[in-house]
Structures are given as structure tokens and as C-alpha cells.
């Protein structure tokens, strides 16, 4: 890793400069970022389909319930809000490696994510709400319990939004910095 020879100049940027830089990064590294993004997003897509796919099943339309596609989209949007930082971790690691290395491999990226898996699970899955949302939606299979689960899911998303606002880059720090659980210095 060559910290003095980055492909992207590390400096403070305005919002417009960040948007412009993101387009340049997508043009230059999009093909390398896509497999990393798919590796993180695909398992969550399968899980979301298992949790919410029943809402679009043909048996529900027999009862004349026509608002389920809207509820499906609403609940899927809430899940994606909760899962987005988790699903993009591999792409974040790939982008960091592309910035500081010549040719990072997908194996190196997945190894870095795996090394931080315990911290990511605690920080991103437990504290940031996806685990609670998954359990809520898994336990709710009839109309009344699902409405109750939706209520708690909305409350959860509001709390997670506040928490995420205070610790914006927690997943990225956990996976890129590789910080220990506790400081080796007992005074800290």
C-alpha cells in the first residue's frame, strides 16, 4: 500500500466536487466495483425476498387485498434503508483498495470484510437495526401481526436514522481501520 501515491487526491471537497468525483470514479472503476457490490447486495436481496415475497403471492389476491404491492414496496424500502450500509461494505473496501493499490483482488476484499465480520455484525447488524427488522418481519405472517410489525419497523427506522446521523461512518471505520474492540492502553 502506497499512502503517498493515491489515485484520487485526498482532500476536503464541496458537495458538487464530490458528485463530480463520484462520476469519475464510476467511469474509471465501475467494472471493478460491480462484483464487490453484488457480493454484498445479493445475499440481502435473497433474504428480503424470503421475508417479504409472500406479500406478492397469488393467494393474497383471492381475498381482494389490492394494497399489498404498496405495503411490499414500503417495507422493502425500509429494509433497504437499514441494510444499505451493510450491503455496500465490500464495495467500500474495494474502492479503498483501488485508491491505494494497483490491482486489488476480490479475494483480498472479501478477506478484509471477513476479518472485520465480528465488528460489522455487532455495529451494523445488531446496533443499526437490520437484525431487529428481520426478526420482526419473520415473526409476522398474518395481517394483524404484520401491521404491528410494520409499526415497530417504522419506529426502528426512526431510531436508526438518529443513530446513523451521529455515527455516520461507523461501518467504514470498522472494516477499513481494523480497530480492536478495546484499547490496549488501560488509561484510554
ZAKOL-70093 format. One record per residue (C-alpha): x, y, z; residue number from 1. Coordinates in steps of 0.25 Angstrom, whole numbers, always signed. Each point is the difference from the previous one (the first is absolute). Example, Ala and Ser with C-alpha at 12.3 -4.5 7.8 and 13.67 -1.06 7.14 Angstrom:
2
east: +49&north: -18&up: +31&i: 1
east: +6&north: +14&up: -2&i: 2
END
This chain:
188
east: +0&north: +0&up: +0&i: 1
east: +6&north: +13&up: -4&i: 2
east: -7&north: +11&up: +8&i: 3
east: +8&north: +11&up: -7&i: 4
east: -4&north: -4&up: -14&i: 5
east: -16&north: +0&up: +0&i: 6
east: -8&north: -1&up: -13&i: 7
east: -9&north: +11&up: +6&i: 8
east: +5&north: +12&up: +7&i: 9
east: -5&north: -1&up: +14&i: 10
east: -5&north: +14&up: +4&i: 11
east: -12&north: +7&up: +5&i: 12
east: -10&north: +2&up: -11&i: 13
east: -13&north: +7&up: -2&i: 14
east: -13&north: -7&up: -3&i: 15
east: +1&north: +3&up: -15&i: 16
east: +14&north: -5&up: +0&i: 17
east: -4&north: -13&up: +7&i: 18
east: -11&north: -2&up: -10&i: 19
east: +10&north: +2&up: -12&i: 20
east: +10&north: -9&up: +7&i: 21
east: -10&north: -11&up: +1&i: 22
east: -3&north: +0&up: -15&i: 23
east: +15&north: +0&up: -3&i: 24
east: +2&north: -12&up: +10&i: 25
east: -12&north: -7&up: -6&i: 26
east: +6&north: +2&up: -14&i: 27
east: +14&north: -5&up: +4&i: 28
east: -4&north: -11&up: +10&i: 29
east: -14&north: -4&up: -3&i: 30
east: +3&north: -13&up: -6&i: 31
east: +9&north: -4&up: +13&i: 32
east: -10&north: +5&up: +10&i: 33
east: -12&north: -7&up: -6&i: 34
east: +4&north: -14&up: +4&i: 35
east: +3&north: +5&up: +14&i: 36
east: -13&north: +7&up: +1&i: 37
east: -7&north: -13&up: -5&i: 38
east: +7&north: -8&up: +11&i: 39
east: -6&north: +8&up: +11&i: 40
east: -13&north: +3&up: -6&i: 41
east: -5&north: -13&up: -6&i: 42
east: -1&north: -8&up: +14&i: 43
east: -8&north: +12&up: +5&i: 44
east: -9&north: -1&up: -12&i: 45
east: -3&north: -14&up: +2&i: 46
east: -3&north: +2&up: +15&i: 47
east: -9&north: +11&up: -3&i: 48
east: -8&north: -8&up: -10&i: 49
east: -1&north: -11&up: +10&i: 50
east: -5&north: +10&up: +10&i: 51
east: -10&north: +8&up: -9&i: 52
east: -2&north: -9&up: -12&i: 53
east: -13&north: -6&up: +6&i: 54
east: -7&north: +14&up: -2&i: 55
east: +0&north: -1&up: -15&i: 56
east: -4&north: -15&up: +0&i: 57
east: -13&north: -3&up: -8&i: 58
east: -8&north: -6&up: +12&i: 59
east: -1&north: +14&up: +6&i: 60
east: -7&north: +6&up: -12&i: 61
east: -11&north: -10&up: +1&i: 62
east: -5&north: +8&up: +12&i: 63
east: -1&north: +13&up: -7&i: 64
east: +12&north: +6&up: +7&i: 65
east: +6&north: +10&up: -10&i: 66
east: +9&north: +8&up: +8&i: 67
east: +10&north: -10&up: +3&i: 68
east: +10&north: +4&up: -11&i: 69
east: +0&north: +14&up: +6&i: 70
east: +3&north: -6&up: +14&i: 71
east: +10&north: -9&up: -6&i: 72
east: +7&north: +12&up: -6&i: 73
east: -1&north: +8&up: +13&i: 74
east: +6&north: -12&up: +8&i: 75
east: +11&north: -3&up: -10&i: 76
east: +4&north: +15&up: +0&i: 77
east: +1&north: +0&up: +15&i: 78
east: +9&north: -13&up: -1&i: 79
east: +9&north: +6&up: -10&i: 80
east: +2&north: +12&up: +8&i: 81
east: +4&north: -9&up: +12&i: 82
east: +9&north: -9&up: -9&i: 83
east: +6&north: +10&up: -10&i: 84
east: +13&north: +2&up: +9&i: 85
east: +1&north: -15&up: +2&i: 86
east: -2&north: -3&up: -14&i: 87
east: +11&north: +10&up: -6&i: 88
east: +11&north: -4&up: +10&i: 89
east: +7&north: -9&up: -11&i: 90
east: -1&north: +11&up: -10&i: 91
east: +6&north: +10&up: +10&i: 92
east: +12&north: -9&up: +3&i: 93
east: +2&north: -2&up: -15&i: 94
east: +0&north: +15&up: -2&i: 95
east: +9&north: +3&up: +11&i: 96
east: +10&north: -11&up: -6&i: 97
east: -2&north: +6&up: -14&i: 98
east: +4&north: +14&up: +6&i: 99
east: +13&north: -5&up: +7&i: 100
east: +4&north: -13&up: -8&i: 101
east: +3&north: -3&up: -15&i: 102
east: -9&north: -13&up: -1&i: 103
east: -7&north: -5&up: +12&i: 104
east: -7&north: -13&up: -2&i: 105
east: -14&north: -4&up: +4&i: 106
east: +6&north: -10&up: +9&i: 107
east: +7&north: +11&up: +8&i: 108
east: -12&north: +8&up: +1&i: 109
east: -8&north: -12&up: +5&i: 110
east: +11&north: -3&up: +10&i: 111
east: +0&north: +14&up: +6&i: 112
east: -15&north: -1&up: +1&i: 113
east: +1&north: -13&up: +7&i: 114
east: +11&north: +5&up: +10&i: 115
east: -10&north: +10&up: +4&i: 116
east: -12&north: -8&up: +0&i: 117
east: -2&north: -1&up: +16&i: 118
east: +1&north: +15&up: +1&i: 119
east: -9&north: +2&up: -12&i: 120
east: -10&north: -9&up: +5&i: 121
east: -1&north: +7&up: +14&i: 122
east: +1&north: +14&up: -6&i: 123
east: -8&north: -1&up: -13&i: 124
east: -10&north: -12&up: +2&i: 125
east: -3&north: +1&up: +15&i: 126
east: +1&north: +15&up: +4&i: 127
east: -4&north: +5&up: -14&i: 128
east: -13&north: -7&up: +0&i: 129
east: +0&north: -11&up: -11&i: 130
east: -1&north: -12&up: +9&i: 131
east: -12&north: +6&up: +8&i: 132
east: -7&north: +3&up: -13&i: 133
east: +3&north: -14&up: -6&i: 134
east: -5&north: -6&up: +13&i: 135
east: -13&north: +9&up: +0&i: 136
east: -3&north: -3&up: -14&i: 137
east: +3&north: -15&up: +1&i: 138
east: -9&north: -1&up: +12&i: 139
east: -12&north: +7&up: -7&i: 140
east: -8&north: -9&up: -10&i: 141
east: -14&north: +4&up: +3&i: 142
east: -7&north: +13&up: -3&i: 143
east: -1&north: +5&up: +15&i: 144
east: +14&north: -4&up: +4&i: 145
east: +6&north: +6&up: -13&i: 146
east: -7&north: +13&up: +3&i: 147
east: +6&north: +0&up: +13&i: 148
east: +14&north: -4&up: -5&i: 149
east: -1&north: +12&up: -10&i: 150
east: -3&north: +10&up: +11&i: 151
east: +13&north: -5&up: +8&i: 152
east: +8&north: +0&up: -13&i: 153
east: -4&north: +15&up: -2&i: 154
east: +4&north: +3&up: +14&i: 155
east: +13&north: -8&up: -2&i: 156
east: +4&north: +7&up: -13&i: 157
east: -2&north: +14&up: +7&i: 158
east: +9&north: -4&up: +11&i: 159
east: +10&north: -6&up: -9&i: 160
east: +0&north: +13&up: -8&i: 161
east: +3&north: +8&up: +12&i: 162
east: +11&north: -10&up: +4&i: 163
east: +6&north: +0&up: -14&i: 164
east: +0&north: +15&up: +0&i: 165
east: +9&north: +0&up: +12&i: 166
east: +10&north: -11&up: -5&i: 167
east: -1&north: +2&up: -15&i: 168
east: +12&north: -8&up: -4&i: 169
east: +1&north: -11&up: +11&i: 170
east: -1&north: -12&up: -10&i: 171
east: +11&north: +6&up: -9&i: 172
east: +9&north: +3&up: +13&i: 173
east: -2&north: -14&up: +5&i: 174
east: +4&north: -7&up: -13&i: 175
east: +11&north: +9&up: -5&i: 176
east: +7&north: +4&up: +13&i: 177
east: +0&north: -13&up: +6&i: 178
east: -1&north: +5&up: +14&i: 179
east: +0&north: -9&up: +12&i: 180
east: -12&north: -2&up: +9&i: 181
east: +7&north: +7&up: +11&i: 182
east: +12&north: +9&up: +1&i: 183
east: +13&north: -7&up: +4&i: 184
east: +3&north: +12&up: +9&i: 185
east: -8&north: -2&up: +13&i: 186
east: +0&north: +16&up: +2&i: 187
east: -9&north: +2&up: -12&i: 188
END
